[in-house]
Amino acid sequence: MKVTGMLKTQIVWVIVFLTPCVTYATRVACVGDSNTFGFGLERLSAYPVQLEGILQQCNVRWEVQNFGLNGATVLRYGDISYRRQPVCQSALAYEPDVVIFCFGPNETRSPNRMYIHEHFVADYVSLIEAFAILDTAPELWICQPLAAFSSEWTISPEIIENDIVPLVNQVAAETGIPVIDFYTVFKDAPHLYQNDGIHPTADGARLMAEIVAASITGIRTSPDLNSDGIVDSEDMCILVDHWHMNELSCDIAPPPFGDGIVDVQDLVALAKYLFTYPGAVAYWRLDETEGDVAHDSVAENDAVVIGNAIWQVDAGQIGGAIQLDGITGYVKAPPVLNPADSPFSVLGWIKCSTAGQVILSQSRGQDWLLTDSGGALMTDLKGAGQQSKALRSQVVITDGEWHHVALTWGDRRTLYVDEVSVAEDEPALPADISEGVHIGAGADLESGTFFSGLIDEVRIYNRAVRP
């Protein structure tokens, strides 16, 4: 099917017109046994921790807590009954917006298996109902257990397959909650297990997280198809350009793995995220008209305006902007990102005529974006190690015109001016610093580093975008 330019425009505008205002769930409780807890793994490798990182690539407001318990079972008379453990009360007190249940292998252990047929369904339903009546009215999901490849701890791979899997489906049918099918994915993947044949490796936990994230968001991968930091009509056009093709990058639905063709399901899924900023951890529009607070549009990182700064209501590149005097004026934001934790990006619009000033820095750290003595864009954010150097471009941006500037740090450290890469290299990871952000001033607030001019639309991401 060939999509004409007129049809493409019609599809885009119809979807834009029909796009609902989506409220994203925030608090996710992962309730389960040792496969949820992350037995045998480093804490950061447990699937709930990895799940939070994946979800925050869509929206930074996601928060995930791990309420897994080694050896736990849903059985009331089980040797480690989840309902009787403090962790269950902690999960309920968390008041989640989403709950992911994952039990099954421990029910097959010799002390517990006698209760399976008589009590498993009723006890699982009872646990689910305890969460369903919370004031938050959480969205509930039930997971098929992972397959087992050994009889360690008297766990029975056969009982998991022949009894637990059908009973989980019965629980889902009685409660009306959707199923996330780990069993089918893992039953032919022994390479994703630790030596015990029961618990997943870090890669296996990553796959669990990806499957859960796809299920609860409705998308297989980020809807920001061109990785420019915003989901907009350009992404919609990319999707439509691949209409009815087997294009993995655009096959974002249905979860968890897509269906091998770009179609209406992908269009609707992408539309849910139109005009959002996947992976943005802070976005200061700088469109205020008065006061000393610069509001964060994507999270809770409101910043404070310090010194001589003036809101310019109609002078911004998009809406308003803030005008700084180059002497005392700057914007002080709370800690939003540790550059050593993950790939990241910082972007903003600037208009100035004075060289040698800082656009954005990290308190007690380094200057992330600035101009050198000749007015060219550079970054002083270096990789850890004595051999690391600043990255300089040859593009002068102190010409009194608006310029879009960016630093992205993923596999490479890259500077952009007006959406064009102007310098890049491959440094070591940056230093570990968790401090606040200065917009329009140097890291140490030294005289001469303060910015003189207009700054607008500052965004920070926990991923490397391509502006």
C-alpha positions in Angstrom: 0.0 0.0 0.0 1.5 3.3 -1.0 0.6 6.3 1.2 0.3 9.5 -0.7 1.4 12.9 0.8 -2.2 14.0 1.1 -3.3 10.8 2.9 -0.2 11.0 5.1 -1.2 14.5 6.2 -4.8 13.5 6.8 -3.7 10.5 9.0 -1.4 12.7 11.0 -4.0 15.4 11.7 -6.8 13.0 12.4 -4.6 11.2 15.0 -3.5 14.6 16.5 -7.1 15.7 16.8 -8.2 12.4 18.4 -5.1 12.0 20.7 -6.3 11.8 24.3 -4.6 13.5 27.2 -2.8 10.5 28.8 -2.1 10.3 32.5 0.7 8.0 33.0 0.8 5.6 36.0 3.6 6.5 38.4 4.1 3.9 41.1 4.7 0.3 40.1 4.8 -2.5 42.7 6.5 -5.7 41.6 5.0 -8.4 43.9 6.4 -11.9 43.7 9.0 -14.5 44.7 12.8 -14.8 44.2 12.5 -14.2 40.4 11.1 -10.8 41.3 13.5 -10.2 44.2 16.5 -11.0 42.0 18.0 -14.0 43.7 21.7 -14.4 42.8 21.9 -11.0 41.0 23.3 -7.7 41.9 20.6 -5.3 43.1 20.7 -3.2 40.0 20.2 -6.3 37.8 16.9 -7.4 39.4 14.0 -7.1 36.9 12.1 -4.3 38.9 15.2 -2.1 38.9 15.7 -2.7 35.1 12.0 -2.1 34.6 12.2 1.4 36.1 15.0 2.3 33.7 13.1 1.1 30.7 9.9 2.8 31.7 11.6 6.1 32.3 12.7 6.1 28.7 9.0 6.7 28.0 8.2 9.0 30.9 10.3 10.0 33.8 7.4 9.9 36.2 7.5 6.1 36.4 8.7 4.8 39.8 9.2 1.0 40.4 9.6 -0.7 43.8 10.7 -4.3 44.3 8.5 -6.2 46.7 9.8 -9.7 45.8 10.5 -12.2 48.6 12.8 -15.3 48.2 10.8 -18.5 48.6 7.4 -16.8 48.7 4.2 -18.5 47.6 0.6 -17.2 47.3 -0.6 -20.3 49.2 -2.1 -19.4 52.5 -0.8 -22.6 54.0 2.5 -22.4 52.1 5.8 -22.5 54.1 6.5 -18.9 53.2 3.0 -17.4 52.6 3.4 -14.0 51.0 0.2 -12.7 52.7 1.7 -13.3 56.1 5.0 -11.5 55.4 5.8 -7.8 56.2 6.8 -7.3 52.6 3.1 -7.7 51.6 2.0 -5.0 54.0 4.8 -2.8 52.6 3.6 -3.3 49.1 0.0 -2.4 50.1 1.2 0.6 52.0 3.1 1.8 48.9 -0.4 2.5 47.3 0.8 1.6 43.8 -0.8 2.6 40.5 0.3 -0.6 38.9 0.9 -4.0 40.4 2.7 -6.9 38.7 2.1 -10.3 40.3 4.6 -13.2 39.7 4.4 -16.4 41.6 4.4 -20.1 40.8 7.6 -22.1 41.2 7.6 -22.2 45.0 4.1 -23.7 45.0 5.6 -26.8 43.4 8.1 -27.4 46.2 7.4 -30.6 48.2 6.1 -28.7 51.3 3.5 -26.8 49.2 2.4 -28.9 46.3 -0.3 -30.7 48.2 -2.2 -27.4 48.4 -2.1 -26.4 44.8 -5.3 -27.8 43.4 -7.5 -26.9 46.3 -6.1 -23.5 47.3 -3.9 -21.9 44.6 -6.7 -20.2 42.7 -8.6 -18.9 45.7 -5.5 -17.8 47.6 -4.1 -16.0 44.5 -7.5 -14.3 43.9 -7.5 -13.2 47.6 -4.1 -11.6 47.2 -5.1 -9.8 44.1 -8.3 -8.5 45.7 -6.2 -7.0 48.6 -4.6 -4.7 46.1 -7.6 -4.2 43.9 -9.5 -2.4 46.8 -6.7 0.2 47.3 -7.8 3.8 47.0 -5.4 4.1 44.0 -7.5 1.5 42.1 -4.3 0.1 40.6 -3.9 -1.5 37.2 -3.3 -5.2 37.9 -1.2 -7.7 35.9 -0.6 -11.4 36.5 2.5 -13.1 35.2 2.9 -16.7 34.1 5.9 -18.1 36.0 9.2 -18.6 34.4 9.9 -22.2 33.3 12.3 -24.2 35.4 15.2 -26.4 34.1 16.1 -28.3 37.3 14.5 -29.7 40.4 16.6 -27.5 42.8 14.9 -26.9 46.1 12.4 -29.6 45.1 10.8 -27.3 42.5 9.1 -29.3 39.8 9.4 -28.1 36.2 6.6 -30.6 35.2 4.1 -29.2 37.8 4.9 -25.6 36.7 4.0 -26.5 33.1 1.1 -28.9 33.7 -0.6 -27.3 36.7 0.6 -23.8 37.6 0.4 -22.4 34.1 -3.3 -23.4 33.6 -4.2 -22.3 37.1 -2.7 -18.9 36.5 -4.9 -18.6 33.4 -7.9 -19.5 35.6 -6.9 -16.8 38.1 -6.7 -14.3 35.3 -10.1 -15.4 34.0 -11.8 -15.1 37.4 -10.3 -11.7 38.2 -10.4 -10.2 34.7 -6.8 -9.1 34.8 -4.4 -9.5 31.8 -1.7 -12.1 31.7 2.0 -11.5 31.0 3.4 -14.7 29.6 6.9 -15.3 30.8 6.6 -19.1 30.6 6.3 -19.3 26.8 9.3 -16.9 26.3 11.6 -18.7 28.8 10.7 -22.3 28.3 13.1 -22.7 25.4 15.8 -20.3 26.8 18.0 -22.2 29.3 20.9 -19.8 28.4 19.0 -17.1 30.3 19.2 -18.9 33.6 21.8 -19.1 36.3 23.5 -22.4 37.1 20.6 -23.5 39.3 18.3 -23.7 36.3 15.6 -21.8 38.3 16.6 -18.1 38.4 17.3 -15.8 35.5 20.6 -14.2 34.8 20.9 -10.4 34.5 20.1 -10.8 30.8 17.1 -12.9 31.6 15.9 -10.3 34.1 16.4 -7.7 31.5 14.1 -9.6 29.2 11.5 -9.9 32.0 11.7 -6.1 32.4 11.3 -5.5 28.7 8.2 -7.7 28.5 6.6 -6.1 31.5 7.4 -2.6 30.2 5.9 -3.3 26.8 2.8 -4.8 28.4 2.0 -1.9 30.7 2.9 0.9 28.3 1.4 -0.7 25.2 4.6 -0.2 23.1 7.5 -2.4 22.3 10.1 0.3 22.1 10.3 4.1 22.4 7.8 6.0 20.2 10.5 8.6 19.5 11.3 7.0 16.2 13.8 9.6 15.0 15.4 9.9 18.6 15.2 13.7 18.5 13.7 13.9 22.1 10.1 14.6 21.2 7.2 12.5 19.8 5.6 14.6 17.1 4.4 14.7 13.6 7.8 13.8 12.3 7.6 10.4 14.1 4.1 9.9 12.8 5.3 10.5 9.2 8.2 8.1 9.7 5.7 5.4 10.8 3.4 6.2 7.8 6.3 6.0 5.4 6.7 2.4 6.5 3.0 1.6 6.3 2.4 -2.2 5.9 6.1 -2.9 5.9 8.0 -5.3 8.2 10.1 -2.5 9.7 11.2 -3.3 13.3 12.0 0.3 14.3 8.4 1.3 13.6 6.7 -1.9 14.7 6.1 -0.6 18.3 2.8 -2.5 19.0 1.2 -4.8 20.0 3.3 -5.5 23.1 5.6 -7.2 23.9 7.2 -8.0 20.5 5.1 -6.3 17.8 3.4 -8.3 15.1 5.8 -7.9 12.1 3.9 -5.2 10.3 3.4 -1.5 10.6 -0.3 -0.9 10.8 -3.1 0.8 12.7 -2.0 -0.7 16.0 1.3 1.1 15.8 -0.4 4.3 14.7 -2.7 4.3 17.7 0.1 3.3 20.1 2.3 6.2 18.9 -0.6 8.6 19.1 -0.9 8.0 22.9 2.6 9.5 23.2 2.3 12.5 20.9 3.9 15.7 22.2 5.7 13.9 25.0 9.4 13.9 25.7 10.5 10.3 26.3 13.5 10.1 28.6 13.3 13.7 29.6 14.2 14.1 33.3 13.8 17.9 33.3 12.3 20.5 30.9 12.3 24.1 31.7 10.3 26.0 29.1 11.3 29.3 30.6 7.9 30.8 29.6 7.1 32.4 32.9 5.9 36.0 33.1 6.7 36.8 36.7 8.1 35.4 39.9 11.4 33.7 40.7 10.4 30.0 39.8 11.2 28.3 36.5 8.8 25.4 36.4 9.8 21.9 35.2 7.2 20.6 32.7 8.1 16.8 32.9 9.0 16.2 36.5 9.3 18.0 39.8 12.6 19.8 39.3 11.4 23.4 39.6 14.3 25.9 39.5 14.9 29.2 41.3 15.8 32.4 39.4 18.8 34.1 41.1 20.1 37.7 40.7 19.3 40.0 37.8 17.2 38.0 35.4 14.1 39.2 33.5 11.3 37.2 31.9 10.8 38.2 28.3 7.3 37.1 27.5 7.4 37.3 23.7 11.1 37.2 23.0 11.8 33.4 23.1 12.4 31.0 20.3 9.2 29.2 21.5 7.0 31.5 23.6 8.9 33.4 26.2 12.5 33.2 27.4 14.7 34.4 30.3 17.2 37.2 29.8 20.3 37.1 32.0 22.6 40.0 32.6 26.0 38.3 32.6 26.8 39.4 36.1 24.6 37.9 38.8 21.6 36.4 37.0 21.2 32.6 36.5 18.7 29.8 37.2 19.5 27.3 39.9 17.9 23.8 39.5 18.0 20.8 41.9 20.0 17.6 41.0 18.3 15.9 38.1 21.0 13.6 36.6 24.3 12.1 37.5 26.3 12.0 34.2 28.1 8.8 35.3 24.8 6.9 35.7 23.7 6.5 32.1 23.7 8.1 28.6 22.3 11.6 28.7 21.6 14.7 26.7 21.3 18.4 27.4 19.6 20.8 24.9 18.6 24.4 24.8 18.1 27.6 22.7 20.4 30.6 23.2 20.8 34.0 21.8 23.9 36.0 22.8 26.8 38.2 21.6 29.4 37.7 24.3 32.0 34.9 24.1 33.5 32.9 27.0 30.3 32.3 29.0 28.6 29.2 30.4 25.2 28.1 29.1 24.7 25.1 31.5 26.8 23.6 34.2 26.6 21.2 37.2 27.3 22.7 40.6 30.7 21.6 42.0 31.2 19.7 38.8 32.0 20.9 35.3 30.6 23.2 32.6 28.4 21.1 30.3 27.8 23.7 27.6 29.7 27.0 27.1 31.4 29.1 24.5 35.2 29.6 24.2 37.0 32.9 24.0 36.2 33.0 20.3 32.5 32.3 20.7 32.5 28.7 19.5 30.4 26.0 21.3 32.3 23.6 23.5 31.9 21.4 26.6 34.2 21.1 29.5 32.5 17.9 30.8 35.2 15.3 30.5 35.5 11.6 31.0 37.0 10.5 34.3 40.8 10.2 34.0 43.8 12.5 33.6 43.9 12.1 29.8 40.4 13.4 29.2 40.0 16.7 27.5 37.4 19.3 26.7 35.5 18.9 23.4 35.6 22.0 21.2 33.8 22.9 18.0 34.6 25.5 15.4 31.1 26.9 15.1 30.7 30.4 16.5 27.3 30.9 18.2 27.8 34.4 19.7 26.4 36.2 16.6 23.3 37.6 18.2 21.0 35.0 16.5 19.1 32.1 18.0 20.9 28.8 18.0 19.9 25.4 19.2 22.8 23.8 21.1 23.1 20.4 22.6 25.5 17.9 24.2 24.8 14.2 24.0 26.8 11.5 25.7 26.2 7.9 24.7 28.7 5.8 22.8 30.2 9.1 21.7 30.4 12.6 23.2 28.8 14.9 20.6 28.1 18.6 20.3 25.3 19.9 18.1 24.5 23.4 16.7 21.2 23.9 15.0 20.7 20.1 14.7 24.1 19.5 13.0 26.9 17.6 14.7 29.8 20.0 15.0 32.3 17.9 17.2 32.5 14.4 18.6 34.8 11.9 20.2 34.9 8.8 22.4 35.8 9.7 25.9 35.7 7.7 29.1 32.7 7.8 31.4 32.3 11.2 33.1 32.9 11.7 36.8 30.3 10.6 39.4 28.7 13.8 40.5 25.1 14.2 41.8 24.7 18.0 42.2 22.3 20.6 41.0 22.3 22.4 37.6 23.1 26.0 36.8 21.4 27.5 33.8 23.4 30.5 32.7 26.4 30.3 35.1 29.5 28.2 35.7 29.9 25.3 38.0 31.6 27.4 40.7 29.6 30.6 39.9 32.9 32.4 39.1 32.8 36.0 37.8 33.0 36.0 34.0 31.1 32.7 33.6 27.7 34.2 33.9 25.7 34.3 30.6 24.6 37.5 29.0 21.6 37.1 26.6 18.5 34.9 26.2 18.0 31.3 27.1 15.0 29.2 26.2 13.7 25.6 26.2 16.3 23.8 28.3 15.8 20.0 28.4 17.9 17.2 30.0 17.4 13.5 29.1 18.6 10.2 30.6 19.4 9.0 27.1 21.4 10.1 24.1 19.0 11.9 21.7 19.8 13.2 18.2 18.5 16.8 18.0 
